[in-house]
Amino acid sequence: MAQVTLTNVKKIYAGGVEAVKGVSFDIPDGGFCVLVGPSGCGKSTLLRMVAGLETISAGEVSIGNRVVNQIGPAERDIAMVFQNYALYPHMSVYDNMAYGLRNLGTPKDEIDKRVKEAARILAIEALLDRRPKQLSGGQRQRVAMGRAIVRKPQVFLFDEPLSNLDAKLRVQMRVEIKKLQRSLGVTAIYVTHDQVEAMTLSDKLVVMNGGQVEQIGLPAEVYKKPASKFVATFIGSPPMNILPGTIDGPGIVALGDAILEARDVRQDLPAQSPVEVGLRPEDVEIASEGAAGSLPFDVEFIEELGATQLFHGQLAGLPFVMQAATDEISAHPGRIWITVDPDRVHVFDVKTGARLGRG
Ligand SMILES: Nc1ncnc2c1ncn2[C@@H]1O[C@H](COP(=O)(O)OP(=O)(O)OP(=O)(O)O)[C@@H](O)[C@H]1O
């Protein structure tokens, strides 16, 4: 087990693409860190630098107390699980799992013990004689996990390991990966562009954009206090509504004709400053008509999700989506009145997108 530390890590590919622009953070021993961000933000490049599959252009990567910049992948004591599983098609499941240990010269008895133990943990004991093509996607993913487990690495690295599975299996495997990582106590770094996976798996969430870190924190912190408009709209589903507004006074924002109290907003912003106001679809409450502090929401159409519904329409004349439990509201287009908890109003800088919070 080991702590992983990244200090001002950069990657400039041949041709000049600056894929990672000076990233620093650490993952405590046994922590589960998820790197999340849109396609091309540099998350795979960063993971591959930790794995030793890409050279590090500048900065330092440490695993345990050892700087590993100049150390090859095989000596880093890591195991990686890829999106495409990377299993050897001509080998049995057993041999796929045993392969790495054989290369390391591990005694046969020890290999057998570890493979059988990993197969038991992953419930693939009955599949050990099969070839990869005789397995389902979920079973292949388990074998790929098994191959990582038998190595007893200090760090697990996952690169979008669930992307090839269907939605139901993704949820199931997500839970299994988390349970497994907890029970083995191995430090993990996991790359995904799926914000649900990122929220549910991580105890340290790193949101990346354009080769840089936008925010690092506990998943609940990132959700509740997004550091920027980018994070606000990337984390959370359906995404946060962003509406143009103005500062109307200390802790008060105006949206069109409507006025809204916002507790976490800088108090020194001059009145009439333009801002962007973020409201999560699920943070909106239905109010009685004309209730104090309520805003008019003209519902245009409704999407049924089962447990909840999405109401699409115009809030104070601006496009808006709200989410509510099915039985909370009569499901018809038309005007309703809503309120938002002042603690759940987010305010962002129009130019930089930075959160204009109290700090
Ligand atoms: N071998 C390479 N040579 C040059 N540029 C590269 C190379 N690999 C990646 N890039 C570029 O570096 C940037 C980051 O790529 P990277 O694969 O790390 O992003 P990502 O966030 O993992 O995206 P995805 O989710 O699509 O895999 C992109 O602009 C990409 O085009």
The ligand as an SDF file (V2000), in Angstrom:
LIG
                    3D

 31 33  0  0  0  0  0  0  0  0999 V2000
    0.3030   10.2690  -28.2610 N   0  0  0  0  0  0  0  0  0  0  0  0
   -0.1600   11.4980  -28.3730 C   0  0  0  0  0  0  0  0  0  0  0  0
    0.4210   12.4260  -29.1470 N   0  0  0  0  0  0  0  0  0  0  0  0
   -0.0450   13.6840  -29.2300 C   0  0  0  0  0  0  0  0  0  0  0  0
   -1.1320   14.1280  -28.5760 N   0  0  0  0  0  0  0  0  0  0  0  0
   -1.7730   13.2630  -27.7800 C   0  0  0  0  0  0  0  0  0  0  0  0
   -1.3310   11.9000  -27.6330 C   0  0  0  0  0  0  0  0  0  0  0  0
   -2.1790   11.2650  -26.7760 N   0  0  0  0  0  0  0  0  0  0  0  0
   -3.0880   12.1830  -26.3940 C   0  0  0  0  0  0  0  0  0  0  0  0
   -2.8590   13.3780  -26.9960 N   0  0  0  0  0  0  0  0  0  0  0  0
   -3.6150   14.6300  -26.8200 C   0  0  0  0  0  0  0  0  0  0  0  0
   -3.5050   15.0100  -25.4640 O   0  0  0  0  0  0  0  0  0  0  0  0
   -4.7480   15.5290  -24.9820 C   0  0  0  0  0  0  0  0  0  0  0  0
   -5.2140   14.7310  -23.7750 C   0  0  0  0  0  0  0  0  0  0  0  0
   -5.5190   13.3930  -24.1750 O   0  0  0  0  0  0  0  0  0  0  0  0
   -6.0030   12.2880  -23.1340 P   0  0  0  0  0  0  0  0  0  0  0  0
   -6.1430   11.0020  -23.8810 O   0  0  0  0  0  0  0  0  0  0  0  0
   -5.1220   12.3100  -21.9530 O   0  0  0  0  0  0  0  0  0  0  0  0
   -7.4240   12.8500  -22.7290 O   0  0  0  0  0  0  0  0  0  0  0  0
   -8.6080   12.1490  -21.9300 P   0  0  0  0  0  0  0  0  0  0  0  0
   -9.1220   13.1660  -21.0030 O   0  0  0  0  0  0  0  0  0  0  0  0
   -8.1430   10.8770  -21.3610 O   0  0  0  0  0  0  0  0  0  0  0  0
   -9.6570   11.8980  -23.0970 O   0  0  0  0  0  0  0  0  0  0  0  0
  -10.5740   10.5970  -23.4150 P   0  0  0  0  0  0  0  0  0  0  0  0
  -11.6180   10.5530  -22.3390 O   0  0  0  0  0  0  0  0  0  0  0  0
  -11.1370   10.9390  -24.7610 O   0  0  0  0  0  0  0  0  0  0  0  0
   -9.6520    9.4180  -23.4100 O   0  0  0  0  0  0  0  0  0  0  0  0
   -5.6900   15.4960  -26.1650 C   0  0  0  0  0  0  0  0  0  0  0  0
   -5.6860   16.7580  -26.7700 O   0  0  0  0  0  0  0  0  0  0  0  0
   -5.0830   14.4480  -27.0840 C   0  0  0  0  0  0  0  0  0  0  0  0
   -5.4060   14.6980  -28.4130 O   0  0  0  0  0  0  0  0  0  0  0  0
  1  2  1  0
  2  3  1  0
  2  7  2  0
  3  4  2  0
  4  5  1  0
  5  6  2  0
  6  7  1  0
  6 10  1  0
  7  8  1  0
  8  9  2  0
  9 10  1  0
 10 11  1  0
 11 12  1  0
 11 30  1  0
 12 13  1  0
 13 14  1  0
 13 28  1  0
 14 15  1  0
 15 16  1  0
 16 17  2  0
 16 18  1  0
 16 19  1  0
 19 20  1  0
 20 21  2  0
 20 22  1  0
 20 23  1  0
 23 24  1  0
 24 25  2  0
 24 26  1  0
 24 27  1  0
 28 29  1  0
 28 30  1  0
 30 31  1  0
M  END
$$$$
